[in-house]
Amino acid sequence: MPPLSVSAMEHPAQPDSLRYPVQPTAPESYEWLEQESAVDLRTPSVVTHEFVYNPATGLYLLVTKVGGKQVGTPIPYTLEQYVAYVELNGVQSYFLERAAQDEKEQEGKGFNPFDFGFELGPAEKIFGPGGVRVRTQGSAEVSMGVKSNATDNPSIPIRSRRHTFFDFDQKIQANVQASVGTKLNFNLNYNTQATFDFDSKKLKLAYEGEEDDIIKVLEAGNSQPVIYVNEINSLLSRLSVTTTEGGWRTIIIYQPERMNDAAANKLLKSLEEPPAETLFILVSAHSDRLLDTILSRVQRFELPPMTEAEMREALTALHPELATEALEAMIPLVDGNLSDALRLLDSSASQDKLQEMAQQWYDATLRADILRLKLLSEEVDKTGREGAVAFLKLLMQLVGRQWHRALSGEARVGELRVNNKAMGACYRLLEEAMREIRGNVLTKMVLFDTFLRMLLALRN
């Protein structure tokens, strides 16, 4: 095939008559490389182009290679055409590189709901520079379904032979870290698969002031079930700082029974010889767990639980809309603790809900429905620690009435004949479960284990 001449490039072939032209498979002129089509595919990476100078003709030949092997007919370029081609490609390459660089710089600058921030403006005078930064990491898995159980047992009432219910489960692991300026930090951890209940939800808010600030340190949260010695050291180190206005300093330690031995012994030294004009106040709900040496060095003020009359008066004043029946049913469940009563009112574990779940436990135990007992333990767990404790107290009332009947012989739980020994074992299991839940053991694990052990006690 004769080589193309420069004059041939001045007379290009007839244009393609297709509505959407496609580039030819063989080059026809140097303009071929400049044509683009929206429906044409990219040139494969194995296809390359390079210029070869021919000193005999003084032309630059554009050679096409596939996999390193030359194909097709080279396209001749004059010196002017070659320079124009190189300049054009140089300009295009420059702007493509600039566009790619700008795009790379813009990456991450868009709004990301899991990692974002904004400036504080005048509030920086309070919290310091840096603005607000919020970063979220983790994973979430949610499953939903419907389950139905059918038991063909003539001894069971027809109404109780079939049970259909929704099955909802979630697995969430999330960590949220936020900062406001340089002084305020917030940390939240949420893990539904944690072994212990206190590990499932951790929240910590810390404010650290600068040297000339009035407030030096302010912390809050629920992420620390144990008070360690380093926290006591940090607390005692602040006692060496002289107060601005003079006068007394007050140190309040809430739930000192959570101190480990090293922390308790460290505090003991300060209780024996407290700094001048310093008052220590220890607020404990379980003073029997404190070291005897600490108890011997403090003055005790006992605050007994509220009586039923005091509880009735307080709840009526705070919640006048509360029905009398619900009020009377709640008072035995909270053991004179007004805080527990208020939390129970604010939670989803209402008295009607507790009664409904107690009936579900009764039916599942009667049918030995282990799957339903497991689902019930998860359902009770969603009401929170106070709701679970209230549910166990309700079961203790039910078991206690059956136990009273069994003292004179035998009692019945549905089709089961139970005696004094069986009811006593169930009552002790409920007491043990209540202690473990209050000790921050994973609620649903404790409940399911207790339900199974009670089932065995009743069946045996």
C-alpha positions, 0 to 999 in steps of 0.5 A: 500500500503506497504511503500517504502524502501530505497532499492526501491529508488536504482531501479527507475522505467523505464524512460518515453518513451515520447519525452517530459517527464512529471513528474509523479503525485505520487513520486517514489524516492527522485530524483523526486523533482530534475527533471525538464521539460521545458513543465511541469507546476509549482507545485500549491501553495496549494501543499507543502512538508515537512519532518517528522522524524520517530524515530522508523526507523531513517528515514526522511519522505518527506510528500506531502500535498494538502491544508494541507491534506496528499496525496500519499506515503511519501518518506523515506530519510536516514540521508545522503540523507536528509543532501544532499537534504537540502544543495542542496536546501540551495544553490539553494535558496541562488543563487535565492535570489541573482539573485532576488536582483540583478534584483531589483537593476538593475531596472530603470538603463536601458535607459528610454527615459522619465527619463534619465541622463548622466554626464557632464564631464569637463562641470561640472566646468561651470554648477556644479555637478549632470550631465544632468537629463531629466524627462518627464510626461504626456499623448497624445491622437490623433484622425484622421478621414474623415468627409463629409457634404452634403446639398440638397439645390437648392439655393446653387451652386452644388460645395458647396453642398458637402464638404469632409475634414479630421478631426484631433484632439489631446489632449496632456498634457506634462511636461518636467523637465530638469536640467544641473548641479546645476545651469541651470534648464529647465521647459516646460508645454504643454496642448492643453486643457488649457482654456487660450492660455498663459496656453497652452505652458509654457516655463521657462529657469533659470540659477542661479550662485553661489556667486563668479560667474559673472552671478548671475541670468538669466531667460527666458521663456513665462510662466508668463503673469503677473508680480507679486510683488515678481518679482519686489522685487527680481529685486530691491533687486539686486540693493543693490549689488555693481557692480564689476567695478562700473559705471551705472546699467541698469534695462530693464522691458519689457512689464511693462503693465503686472504688477499687481497693487501691483507690479506697486506700488512697482516699483513706489517707486524706480522710485520716488527715484532711487538708484544712477547711476541706469537707468530704461528702460520700454519698452511698447507696450501699455503705456495706460495700465500703471498707470498714476503715473508711466507715470508721473515719466518717460520720454517718447520716442514714437516709431511710427509703420513703414510706408508702405514704410519703411515696404516694404523696410525692408521686401524686404531687409530681404526677396528678394525672396518674391513675390511682390503680397505677400508683398503688401498683407501682409503689411496691415495685420501687422500694421507697426510691423516688428516682426509680419511680420517676424513671419507671414513669418516663420509660416504656415499662408502664404497669400495663406493659409489665403486666402483659410481659408477666402474662407472656412469661406465664404462658411461655413457662407453661408451654416450656417455650424456650424460644419465647422466653429468649425473646421475652428476655430481649423485650424486657431488656429494651425497657432499661435496667429500672424496667427489668428490675420492676418486672422481676419485682412483679414476678416476685409478687406473683411467685410470692403469692403462689409460695404462700399457697404452697406452704400449706401443701401444693399449689398450681401454676397452670397444669403444673403442680408445684410445692413449697421447695419449687416456689422457694427456689424460683423466688431466690432465683429472682432475687439473685437476678435482681442483684446481678442486674443492679450490678451492671451484668448484661440484662438479657443474659441474666433474664434468659438464664433465670427464666430457664432455671425457673422453668427447670425448678417448676418442671422438676 
